Amino acid sequence: MLSNFNRREFLGRTSAVLSGAYLAGTSLTRAAAPAGPVSVARCKTYDPSELLPIMRTMFDQLGGLGRLVKGKTVAIKINLTGAPSYRLGYLPLEDTHYTHPHVIAATVHLMGQAGAHRIRLLESPWSTADPVEEYILRANWEPRDILGAAPNVEFENTNYLGNAKNYSRLTVPHGGYIFPAFDLNHAYEDCDVFVSIAKMKEHATAGVTLSMKNCFGMTPATIYGAGAGLDEPSLIPKGGRGLVHDGNRQPSKSAPQENDPNTPRQGTYRVPRTVVDLISARPIHLAIVEGIKTMTGGEGPWVRQDLQPAAPGVIVAGLNPVNTDAVCMSVMGFDPMADRGTPPFEACDSTLRLAEDRGLGTRDLKRIQVIGTPVEQARFDFAAIRRKRRSSPLPQTGIRG
């Protein structure tokens, strides 16, 4: 059933559970990790006449959107990774690596019908303080198609301070793998419900990018970017988040610093842990991963290997991001129980395992109720394509975004 308690209550309950479970050890924490329902649906096209009823049914299967959003301010993190100039051949960005605008508009529309009071669409566009509306115009999208899908819809660029006077400090309940807290754009705190809408993809640094990895982009480049101010945040974002990937410097001194600057300075170690820290500080109430059309081989066209467009024709949604991403991995032909050294985590740590170790959710499919289309009928074998591709050398790590 859809949760109806706020972020403070969520963090209080999570902290109480984690403090005892963590002291007892990882195995107990994993056993206590939540298991919720996950809906899977086949969807062949982005045509609203097909997409809307499918997504409505999926949300109903999870208990109904009204229980989650009625009268609430909803923040939705979308995925627009990389500049609009990055393209896989001549394909539209939304058919390869951007969250499709029709999926965003359908979600907004259904939330409006369910009584959402206000809907904010959040993203940190690549190295710019431009309004998100202008950014997506360069992707050949029409912002009004999304803004008009429900009442009181707005975009906000969370790559810098934006419309607020101060950044919001969100604390990691378990103390954090890498960071104890984050200074983020106010929109991540000023909401009752937080939603992640991701694209179903592999990732050169993190193995896969699904509902959890999508939240890596919450970190403002003015604090966590290559051109961030040393003492205070820069006024505008400059460069990607290389410091989070490589740890070659610390965030602006005004923000919480790393727990231990002696941990490995490798993106394959740091990125999965930072993602878990972020979703611990800003819990996800609804995870949506769309793979109607996507790409294999990485998270964007900048990844130097054999990239291919793909059409899995599937959408996955759940109330717990770890559960949801575990089902997504199975749909992709991967074992969600895999760890470093096993596909798709050949050279990196598993974000799912790290999140499960913190008690955020189980990745064990035996404990997760899959509703709708059985995984076997929804499967698109990314893993088989990866095995064929992996006969060539490993790719370089992903974009510093």
Secondary structure by P-SEA (a helix, b strand, c coil): ccccccaaaaaaaaaaaaaaaaaacaaaaaaacbbbbbbbbbbcccccaaaaaaaaaaaaaacccccccccbbbbbbbbbccccccccccccccccccccaaaaaaaaaaaaaacccbbbbbbbcccccccaaaaaaaacccaaaaaacccccccccccccccccbbbbbbcccccccccccccccccccccbbbbbbccccccccccccccccccccccccccccccccccccccccccccccccccccccccccccccccccccccccaaaaaaaaaaaccccbbbbbcccccccccccccccbbbbbccccccccccaaaaaaaaaaaaccccccccccccccccccaaaaaaaacccccccccccccccccccccccaaaaaaaaaccccccccccc
